[in-house]
Amino acid sequence: MATVKRFEDLEIWKIARQLCKLIFKLTKKDNFAKDFTLRNQIRDSSGSSMDNIAEGFGRAGKKEFIYFLSISSGSSEEVKSQLYRAIDQNYINEDEFHEGYELSDKLSKKIGSLIKYLNSSDYRGKKFKLS
């Protein structure tokens, strides 16, 4: 396994970025684009998921990273709920809903796995290294 040196190396950040790109694409569609409240909320949620992974990684401490990962996971779950709102309003079709939902679900599960790993690890974070 390669050493993670930057947040961009994290698989979960790459998935979160993919989700964010999908959400921005979907929210550019006709009526979705005109529903400013839902459009902005789902964009913010997907962006929050991506950004909190980066911020937590940048804090360089295990406990802080876990904290920000939990926020990221919550934002990913929020995207799922907002996708239901979007399909209920016929802003997206079934395939688009499932694509977004499955990506959000994959992200949440992988974040959960990383949190579980970090909680069982003795690693405290690079700011605590004695060099």
C-alpha positions in Angstrom: 0.0 0.0 0.0 1.4 3.4 -1.0 2.0 6.1 1.6 -0.6 8.8 1.6 1.2 12.2 1.5 -1.6 14.5 0.3 -5.4 14.4 0.7 -5.6 14.0 -3.1 -4.0 10.5 -2.6 -7.0 9.3 -0.5 -9.5 7.1 -2.4 -12.4 8.6 -0.3 -11.4 12.1 -1.5 -11.4 10.9 -5.1 -14.9 9.4 -4.7 -16.1 12.5 -3.0 -14.8 14.6 -5.9 -16.6 12.3 -8.4 -19.8 12.7 -6.4 -19.4 16.5 -6.4 -18.9 16.5 -10.1 -22.0 14.4 -10.7 -24.1 16.6 -8.5 -23.0 19.8 -10.3 -23.8 18.1 -13.6 -27.3 17.1 -12.4 -28.1 20.5 -10.9 -27.5 22.2 -14.2 -30.5 20.5 -15.7 -33.6 22.6 -16.4 -36.0 22.8 -13.4 -33.3 21.6 -11.0 -31.2 24.6 -11.9 -34.2 26.9 -11.1 -34.8 25.4 -7.7 -32.1 27.5 -6.1 -32.6 26.2 -2.6 -32.3 22.5 -3.3 -29.7 23.1 -6.0 -27.5 25.1 -3.6 -28.1 22.7 -0.7 -27.1 19.5 -2.6 -24.1 21.2 -4.1 -23.0 22.4 -0.7 -23.5 19.0 0.8 -21.5 17.2 -1.8 -18.8 19.9 -1.6 -18.8 19.6 2.2 -18.1 15.9 2.0 -15.1 16.5 -0.3 -13.8 19.5 1.7 -14.0 18.0 5.1 -11.9 15.0 4.0 -9.2 17.5 2.9 -9.5 19.6 6.0 -9.4 16.7 8.4 -6.3 15.3 6.6 -4.7 18.7 6.9 -5.2 18.9 10.6 -2.5 16.1 10.9 -4.0 14.5 14.0 -5.9 11.3 14.2 -8.7 12.5 16.4 -9.3 15.6 14.3 -9.2 13.6 11.1 -11.8 11.2 12.5 -14.0 14.2 13.5 -13.9 15.7 10.0 -14.4 12.3 8.4 -17.6 11.9 10.4 -18.8 15.3 9.2 -17.9 14.2 5.6 -19.9 11.0 6.0 -22.9 13.0 7.3 -22.8 15.3 4.3 -22.7 12.3 2.0 -25.8 10.9 3.8 -27.4 14.4 3.4 -26.8 14.1 -0.4 -28.8 10.9 -0.4 -31.8 12.6 1.2 -31.6 15.5 -1.2 -31.5 13.1 -4.2 -34.8 11.8 -3.0 -36.2 15.3 -3.0 -34.8 15.8 -6.5 -36.4 12.6 -7.9 -39.7 13.4 -6.1 -39.8 16.7 -8.0 -38.8 15.0 -11.3 -35.6 17.0 -11.5 -33.6 13.8 -12.1 -34.6 10.4 -13.5 -34.2 6.9 -11.9 -30.8 6.2 -13.4 -29.4 9.5 -12.2 -30.9 9.0 -8.8 -29.3 5.5 -8.5 -25.9 6.8 -9.8 -25.8 9.5 -7.2 -27.2 7.4 -4.4 -24.8 4.5 -5.0 -21.8 6.9 -5.2 -22.9 8.6 -1.9 -23.4 5.2 -0.3 -20.0 3.9 -1.5 -18.4 7.1 0.0 -20.1 6.7 3.3 -19.1 3.1 3.6 -15.5 3.8 2.8 -15.3 6.7 5.2 -16.8 4.4 7.9 -14.1 1.8 7.1 -11.4 4.4 7.4 -12.7 5.7 10.7 -12.9 2.1 12.0 -9.3 1.5 10.9 -8.1 4.8 12.4 -9.8 4.0 15.7 -8.0 0.7 16.0 -4.6 2.1 14.9 -1.9 3.3 17.2 -1.0 6.1 14.7 -1.7 9.5 16.3 -0.9 11.7 13.4 2.0 13.4 11.8 1.9 16.4 14.1 2.7 14.0 17.0 5.8 12.4 15.4 9.0 12.6 17.3 11.6 13.3 14.7 
